Amino acid sequence: MSQHQRTPIPTTQRCRLTPKPKVSISPQPAKTHRNTGMGASQSIQTKPEFRKPGPGAKPSQEVYIAVMGATGSGKTSFINMASSSALRVGSGLMSCTDAVQTSEPFWLENRLVRLIDTPGFDDTAKTDTEVLTMTAAFLSSMYRRGVMLSGVIYIHRISDIRMGGTSTRNFKLFRGLCGETMLRNAVIVTNMWGEVALDVGEAREEELTSQDDFFKPVLERGAQLKRHDNTPASADVIVGCVASKKPRALRIQRELVDDRKVITETTAGAELGRELHEQAMKFKEKRRRLQDEMDEAIRQKDEQAREELEQATAELNQEMLRIQTDSEQLASSYADDKARLKKRQQDLKTAAQQESERQAAEHKRRMADIDDRLRCTRESGSTETMQLAARLRRLQRQQAEPARRQPRRGLWDDFLDFLSAGQRYSE
């Protein structure tokens, strides 16, 4: 076991705002499901309702935690298990998180928690540029409204044989987004232990925590390392590690909002630009070698080899064009995503104002109707008159004290609920 492995904290009390049947994992023979992170001996069963929060609960102090990681690492499945949400889960290594989405709010240690699901930088449906600009636009929008994260959870598949280029790129961009200060509020989670033998998983974990270009420097700066064994209790422990932390700003938030940098000047943007440049250089070198081989095939009059090399060159040119386009669109894509978020929030604000005006008009109409009926029945001194007068007094009190009638929701709450419904803000 790694020297960075922490002793699990006690399982905490948790519940959803509206209790309903949940699902959990219990030991039973079942087929392995890579997309959910289930092990070979786990299956789904009904989970009992959670208890309500205690008297010290403060729903106004809502906790936000971002969940990051590569496509297929089990981010969405983890969020669904922790929050009893029903966010869409991809199949295998195919991504289903094509937009930033939020979980249902749930209670944990008398705190109201929301988990934020982000697409991986190796997304099957979007380029790394699109993923970065989409995530950056969402996070900067949060920060502008005074909402900061209490922590960040990074999920890694322990079943990965080695840390390849994709995993390394994901983790570097994760560090670029977070910054050094936020690492004290971060948890590195190894997932999918059911897909490997325990000794194999422990050996891989030890390797990850000893590499200078991977988990080691992050753990040395205060991040915690936890294992997720695909149970609600394990998810509770992991979320509980950061739910009580003091909210902090991510580096990407400070750079975009406080320092007013363009996306290409941020640490994460510069890292992605460097990665794209390195890929372009590698492809150019590969194309040069293909051209040399093609020239040789022409000299040898080898038509089959020439045709195969032409096909390979055409595919390489397409990939080089994609990388060039990604690099050029980094700044413009962020501006577009930011504009779409702003428009959606303005639409929600307008809709909320219109609904408030409609309710006020309906309230006024009802009071006027009762007042008219009172004038008609006042002289009779009937029971109906007294009932109408009581109804009118109730409506007048409700109009004077709307906050006591129903808690007021902010625009950010409406926007998070819009995302939680599985819709895309780009629509």
Secondary structure per residue as TSV (DSSP state, phi and psi in degrees):
chain	resnum	aa	ss	phi	psi
A	1	M	-	360.0	145.5
A	2	S	-	-67.7	148.0
A	3	Q	T	-68.3	-14.3
A	4	H	T	-89.4	-5.1
A	5	Q	B	-64.7	129.4
A	6	R	-	-96.5	153.8
A	7	T	-	-70.2	127.9
A	8	P	-	-60.5	139.9
A	9	I	-	-82.8	160.9
A	10	P	-	-61.1	147.6
A	11	T	-	-60.9	137.7
A	12	T	-	-107.0	160.5
A	13	Q	-	-75.8	139.1
A	14	R	E	-151.1	151.5
A	15	C	E	-159.1	160.7
A	16	R	E	-89.4	161.1
A	17	L	S	-62.4	-41.8
A	18	T	S	-118.5	97.2
A	19	P	-	-59.5	137.2
A	20	K	-	-156.1	168.7
A	21	P	-	-56.6	136.7
A	22	K	E	-114.8	177.5
A	23	V	E	-121.9	150.2
A	24	S	E	-145.5	175.1
A	25	I	E	-107.6	131.0
A	26	S	E	-133.3	150.4
A	27	P	E	-64.0	119.0
A	28	Q	-	-156.9	149.5
A	29	P	-	-62.6	128.5
A	30	A	-	-160.3	162.8
A	31	K	-	-76.0	143.3
A	32	T	-	-66.7	138.0
A	33	H	-	-120.2	104.8
A	34	R	T	-66.9	-35.2
A	35	N	T	-69.3	-24.1
A	36	T	T	-100.4	-8.1
A	37	G	T	81.7	11.1
A	38	M	-	-71.8	148.2
A	39	G	-	-84.6	-179.1
A	40	A	T	-74.7	-10.6
A	41	S	T	-127.4	43.9
A	42	Q	E	-134.9	146.9
A	43	S	E	-148.8	173.5
A	44	I	E	-94.9	139.3
A	45	Q	E	-142.3	167.3
A	46	T	E	-68.5	138.4
A	47	K	E	-109.7	136.9
A	48	P	-	-64.9	159.6
A	49	E	-	-65.8	149.4
A	50	F	-	-83.5	155.8
A	51	R	-	-74.3	159.5
A	52	K	-	-74.4	158.7
A	53	P	-	-64.7	156.4
A	54	G	-	-76.4	178.6
A	55	P	T	-66.1	-18.2
A	56	G	T	-89.9	8.0
A	57	A	-	-66.8	142.3
A	58	K	-	-128.8	86.3
A	59	P	T	-64.5	-19.7
A	60	S	T	-71.4	-22.2
A	61	Q	S	-97.7	69.4
A	62	E	-	-72.5	140.9
A	63	V	E	-102.5	132.8
A	64	Y	E	-117.4	131.5
A	65	I	E	-133.7	127.4
A	66	A	E	-90.2	141.4
A	67	V	E	-117.0	123.0
A	68	M	E	-126.3	169.1
A	69	G	E	148.6	173.5
A	70	A	-	-71.3	159.1
A	71	T	T	-60.1	132.4
A	72	G	T	85.2	5.7
A	73	S	S	-81.6	-10.6
A	74	G	S	99.0	21.8
A	75	K	H	-60.1	-53.1
A	76	T	H	-66.2	-39.3
A	77	S	H	-63.3	-39.4
A	78	F	H	-62.1	-44.8
A	79	I	H	-62.8	-44.2
A	80	N	H	-60.6	-39.9
A	81	M	H	-69.7	-40.8
A	82	A	H	-70.6	-35.2
A	83	S	H	-110.9	-4.9
A	84	S	T	59.5	34.4
A	85	S	-	-87.3	-179.8
A	86	A	-	-134.4	47.0
A	87	L	-	-68.0	149.2
A	88	R	-	-66.0	137.0
A	89	V	-	-112.9	135.0
A	90	G	-	-74.9	173.1
A	91	S	S	-109.3	121.6
A	92	G	T	63.5	-128.6
A	93	L	T	-96.0	8.9
A	94	M	-	-80.8	133.2
A	95	S	-	-79.8	142.5
A	96	C	-	-120.0	-9.1
A	97	T	-	-94.6	87.3
A	98	D	-	-98.6	8.5
A	99	A	S	-155.1	158.4
A	100	V	-	-66.2	130.6
A	101	Q	E	-136.6	157.2
A	102	T	E	-119.8	152.5
A	103	S	-	-80.6	171.7
A	104	E	-	-65.7	144.2
A	105	P	-	-69.0	144.1
A	106	F	E	-146.0	156.8
A	107	W	E	-89.8	135.5
A	108	L	E	-145.2	116.6
A	109	E	T	52.4	44.6
A	110	N	T	63.6	21.7
A	111	R	E	-117.0	140.0
A	112	L	E	-88.5	116.7
A	113	V	E	-114.7	140.2
A	114	R	E	-125.1	133.6
A	115	L	E	-102.7	137.5
A	116	I	E	-107.7	118.3
A	117	D	E	-92.1	125.9
A	118	T	-	-118.0	145.2
A	119	P	-	-70.0	151.0
A	120	G	-	-78.1	158.5
A	121	F	T	-76.3	-3.4
A	122	D	T	-112.7	36.1
A	123	D	-	-58.6	140.2
A	124	T	S	-79.5	-16.7
A	125	A	S	-107.1	-18.5
A	126	K	S	-131.8	153.3
A	127	T	-	-77.7	164.7
A	128	D	H	-60.0	-35.7
A	129	T	H	-61.6	-45.7
A	130	E	H	-64.1	-40.2
A	131	V	H	-65.2	-45.1
A	132	L	H	-63.9	-47.3
A	133	T	H	-67.1	-37.0
A	134	M	H	-64.7	-47.6
A	135	T	H	-66.0	-42.6
A	136	A	H	-64.1	-40.4
A	137	A	H	-63.2	-42.5
A	138	F	H	-64.8	-48.1
A	139	L	H	-66.2	-40.0
A	140	S	H	-68.4	-33.6
A	141	S	H	-64.3	-40.9
A	142	M	H	-58.1	-49.0
A	143	Y	H	-64.7	-38.0
A	144	R	H	-61.7	-26.7
A	145	R	T	-96.2	14.4
A	146	G	T	78.1	14.8
A	147	V	-	-101.2	120.6
A	148	M	-	-118.8	160.7
A	149	L	B	-84.9	140.3
A	150	S	S	-81.6	-18.8
A	151	G	E	-177.4	173.7
A	152	V	E	-133.9	134.8
A	153	I	E	-113.1	123.2
A	154	Y	E	-110.1	121.7
A	155	I	E	-105.0	132.0
A	156	H	E	-128.5	137.1
A	157	R	E	-74.9	116.2
A	158	I	T	-70.8	-15.7
A	159	S	T	-77.1	-10.8
A	160	D	-	-64.2	129.4
A	161	I	S	-65.0	-43.2
A	162	R	S	-148.5	163.3
A	163	M	-	-83.7	95.0
A	164	G	-	-83.0	-171.1
A	165	G	H	-62.1	-38.5
A	166	T	H	-65.3	-47.1
A	167	S	H	-63.7	-41.1
A	168	T	H	-63.5	-43.6
A	169	R	H	-63.0	-43.5
A	170	N	H	-56.9	-46.1
A	171	F	H	-71.0	-36.8
A	172	K	H	-63.8	-42.3
A	173	L	H	-69.0	-33.9
A	174	F	H	-59.7	-46.3
A	175	R	H	-65.7	-36.4
A	176	G	H	-64.6	-38.0
A	177	L	H	-68.5	-42.8
A	178	C	H	-75.8	-51.3
A	179	G	-	86.3	164.9
A	180	E	T	-68.1	-39.1
A	181	T	G	-63.8	-39.7
A	182	M	G	-71.3	-14.9
A	183	L	G	-62.6	-23.7
A	184	R	G	-68.6	-16.3
A	185	N	G	-108.9	21.6
A	186	A	E	-112.3	148.1
A	187	V	E	-126.0	125.4
A	188	I	E	-93.0	120.5
A	189	V	E	-113.4	124.2
A	190	T	E	-92.5	132.1
A	191	N	E	-125.0	167.9
A	192	M	-	64.8	43.3
A	193	W	G	-68.2	-21.3
A	194	G	G	-70.1	-9.6
A	195	E	G	-96.6	-3.6
A	196	V	S	-134.3	157.0
A	197	A	-	-67.7	148.5
A	198	L	H	-57.4	-44.5
A	199	D	H	-66.2	-34.2
A	200	V	H	-66.9	-45.4
A	201	G	H	-62.1	-41.5
A	202	E	H	-65.5	-36.1
A	203	A	H	-65.8	-41.6
A	204	R	H	-66.7	-39.4
A	205	E	H	-63.0	-42.1
A	206	E	H	-63.0	-38.7
A	207	E	H	-65.6	-42.9
A	208	L	H	-62.2	-40.7
A	209	T	H	-80.6	-5.9
A	210	S	H	-105.7	-6.7
A	211	Q	-	-86.5	130.5
A	212	D	T	-67.5	-25.3
A	213	D	T	-97.7	14.8
A	214	F	T	-134.6	-125.3
A	215	F	H	-71.0	-25.9
A	216	K	H	-53.9	-54.7
A	217	P	H	-65.4	-28.9
A	218	V	H	-69.8	-43.0
A	219	L	H	-66.9	-34.4
A	220	E	H	-67.6	-20.8
A	221	R	T	-97.3	12.4
A	222	G	T	111.9	-7.2
A	223	A	-	-68.2	153.2
A	224	Q	E	-104.1	152.5
A	225	L	E	-113.6	125.0
A	226	K	E	-134.3	151.9
A	227	R	E	-102.1	138.1
A	228	H	-	-104.6	117.5
A	229	D	-	-98.2	19.4
A	230	N	S	67.1	37.3
A	231	T	S	-127.0	154.1
A	232	P	H	-58.6	-36.6
A	233	A	H	-61.9	-41.1
A	234	S	H	-65.1	-41.2
A	235	A	H	-63.5	-39.5
A	236	D	H	-59.2	-45.8
A	237	V	H	-60.2	-45.0
A	238	I	H	-65.5	-48.6
A	239	V	H	-64.5	-38.3
A	240	G	H	-63.6	-23.6
A	241	C	H	-63.2	-27.4
A	242	V	H	-120.8	-12.4
A	243	A	H	-62.0	-31.4
A	244	S	T	-91.3	-0.8
A	245	K	S	-71.4	152.7
A	246	K	-	-68.1	127.3
A	247	P	-	-57.9	141.1
A	248	R	B	-133.3	160.2
A	249	A	-	-88.0	138.4
A	250	L	-	-72.9	158.0
A	251	R	H	-60.5	-41.8
A	252	I	H	-62.7	-33.2
A	253	Q	H	-69.1	-45.5
A	254	R	I	-64.0	-40.8
A	255	E	I	-66.5	-43.4
A	256	L	I	-78.1	-36.7
A	257	V	I	-97.4	-54.6
A	258	D	I	-73.0	-47.4
A	259	D	S	-87.8	-10.7
A	260	R	-	55.2	40.9
A	261	K	-	-81.2	155.1
A	262	V	-	-80.3	160.1
A	263	I	G	-58.7	-33.5
A	264	T	G	-71.5	-18.0
A	265	E	G	-91.5	-10.0
A	266	T	S	-73.3	163.2
A	267	T	H	-61.1	-45.8
A	268	A	H	-67.3	-41.2
A	269	G	H	-64.3	-40.9
A	270	A	H	-66.2	-38.8
A	271	E	H	-63.1	-44.5
A	272	L	H	-65.0	-40.8
A	273	G	H	-61.5	-40.1
A	274	R	H	-64.3	-42.4
A	275	E	H	-61.5	-44.3
A	276	L	H	-64.0	-38.9
A	277	H	H	-64.7	-43.1
A	278	E	H	-62.6	-41.6
A	279	Q	H	-61.4	-41.6
A	280	A	H	-63.0	-41.4
A	281	M	H	-64.3	-40.6
A	282	K	H	-64.2	-41.0
A	283	F	H	-67.4	-36.7
A	284	K	H	-63.4	-42.2
A	285	E	H	-64.9	-40.5
A	286	K	H	-64.9	-39.4
A	287	R	H	-65.6	-36.8
A	288	R	H	-62.4	-42.0
A	289	R	H	-66.4	-38.9
A	290	L	H	-62.9	-38.8
A	291	Q	H	-65.2	-40.2
A	292	D	H	-62.5	-42.0
A	293	E	H	-66.2	-36.4
A	294	M	H	-67.6	-40.7
A	295	D	H	-60.8	-39.9
A	296	E	H	-66.6	-39.6
A	297	A	H	-64.3	-36.4
A	298	I	H	-66.8	-40.5
A	299	R	H	-65.4	-36.6
A	300	Q	T	-82.7	-3.6
A	301	K	T	56.5	39.5
A	302	D	-	-94.7	93.0
A	303	E	H	-66.0	-39.6
A	304	Q	H	-63.9	-44.9
A	305	A	H	-64.2	-38.6
A	306	R	H	-63.3	-44.2
A	307	E	H	-63.8	-41.1
A	308	E	H	-65.0	-39.5
A	309	L	H	-69.6	-36.1
A	310	E	H	-62.8	-41.6
A	311	Q	H	-64.1	-43.5
A	312	A	H	-63.9	-38.4
A	313	T	H	-66.5	-40.6
A	314	A	H	-63.0	-42.6
A	315	E	H	-65.2	-38.4
A	316	L	H	-66.0	-39.8
A	317	N	H	-62.6	-38.0
A	318	Q	H	-63.6	-41.6
A	319	E	H	-67.4	-38.8
A	320	M	H	-65.0	-37.3
A	321	L	H	-65.8	-38.9
A	322	R	H	-62.6	-44.7
A	323	I	H	-64.3	-41.5
A	324	Q	H	-62.8	-41.7
A	325	T	H	-64.4	-43.3
A	326	D	H	-57.8	-45.3
A	327	S	H	-63.7	-42.0
A	328	E	H	-70.9	-29.8
A	329	Q	H	-92.5	2.0
A	330	L	H	-57.6	-49.7
A	331	A	H	-71.5	-43.2
A	332	S	H	-68.5	-35.0
A	333	S	H	-65.2	-39.0
A	334	Y	H	-63.7	-42.8
A	335	A	H	-62.2	-40.3
A	336	D	H	-65.3	-45.5
A	337	D	H	-63.7	-39.7
A	338	K	H	-64.0	-41.2
A	339	A	H	-66.2	-38.6
A	340	R	H	-66.0	-39.9
A	341	L	H	-62.4	-44.1
A	342	K	H	-63.2	-41.2
A	343	K	H	-65.6	-42.6
A	344	R	H	-64.2	-40.2
A	345	Q	H	-66.6	-36.9
A	346	Q	H	-66.9	-39.5
A	347	D	H	-61.6	-41.8
A	348	L	H	-64.5	-39.3
A	349	K	H	-64.2	-43.1
A	350	T	H	-63.9	-43.7
A	351	A	H	-63.1	-40.5
A	352	A	H	-65.2	-39.4
A	353	Q	H	-66.2	-42.6
A	354	Q	H	-63.1	-40.2
A	355	E	H	-65.8	-40.0
A	356	S	H	-62.7	-42.2
A	357	E	H	-65.9	-38.1
A	358	R	H	-64.1	-44.2
A	359	Q	H	-64.6	-39.2
A	360	A	H	-64.3	-41.1
A	361	A	H	-65.8	-40.3
A	362	E	H	-65.5	-39.8
A	363	H	H	-63.0	-44.1
A	364	K	H	-63.8	-39.8
A	365	R	H	-63.9	-41.7
A	366	R	H	-64.5	-40.0
A	367	M	H	-65.6	-40.9
A	368	A	H	-65.0	-38.8
A	369	D	H	-63.6	-43.7
A	370	I	H	-66.2	-38.6
A	371	D	H	-62.4	-41.3
A	372	D	H	-63.1	-42.9
A	373	R	H	-67.7	-32.5
A	374	L	H	-64.7	-42.0
A	375	R	H	-60.9	-33.0
A	376	C	H	-76.2	-26.9
A	377	T	H	-111.5	-2.2
A	378	R	G	-61.2	-39.3
A	379	E	G	-68.4	-27.2
A	380	S	G	-76.4	-19.8
A	381	G	T	60.6	30.5
A	382	S	-	-79.7	170.1
A	383	T	H	-62.0	-35.8
A	384	E	H	-60.5	-36.9
A	385	T	H	-62.8	-44.9
A	386	M	H	-64.9	-38.7
A	387	Q	H	-65.7	-42.7
A	388	L	H	-64.1	-40.2
A	389	A	H	-63.7	-38.7
A	390	A	H	-65.8	-42.0
A	391	R	H	-62.3	-41.3
A	392	L	H	-63.4	-42.0
A	393	R	H	-63.0	-39.1
A	394	R	H	-63.3	-43.8
A	395	L	H	-64.2	-36.6
A	396	Q	H	-67.3	-39.5
A	397	R	H	-65.5	-40.9
A	398	Q	H	-63.2	-38.2
A	399	Q	H	-67.9	-34.7
A	400	A	H	-78.0	-26.9
A	401	E	-	-130.1	68.1
A	402	P	H	-66.8	-26.5
A	403	A	H	-66.8	-31.2
A	404	R	H	-78.5	-21.4
A	405	R	H	-76.2	-37.1
A	406	Q	S	-161.0	130.5
A	407	P	-	-56.8	135.9
A	408	R	-	-83.4	137.6
A	409	R	-	-104.2	144.8
A	410	G	-	-86.0	167.5
A	411	L	H	-62.3	-36.4
A	412	W	H	-64.4	-36.2
A	413	D	H	-62.2	-43.8
A	414	D	H	-63.7	-38.5
A	415	F	H	-68.9	-39.5
A	416	L	H	-65.1	-39.5
A	417	D	H	-64.8	-35.7
A	418	F	H	-61.3	-43.7
A	419	L	H	-69.1	-37.6
A	420	S	H	-64.5	-23.5
A	421	A	T	-73.7	-0.1
A	422	G	T	85.5	13.7
A	423	Q	-	-91.3	167.0
A	424	R	-	-110.1	133.8
A	425	Y	T	-71.7	-12.5
A	426	S	T	-79.6	-7.7
A	427	E	-	-80.1	360.0
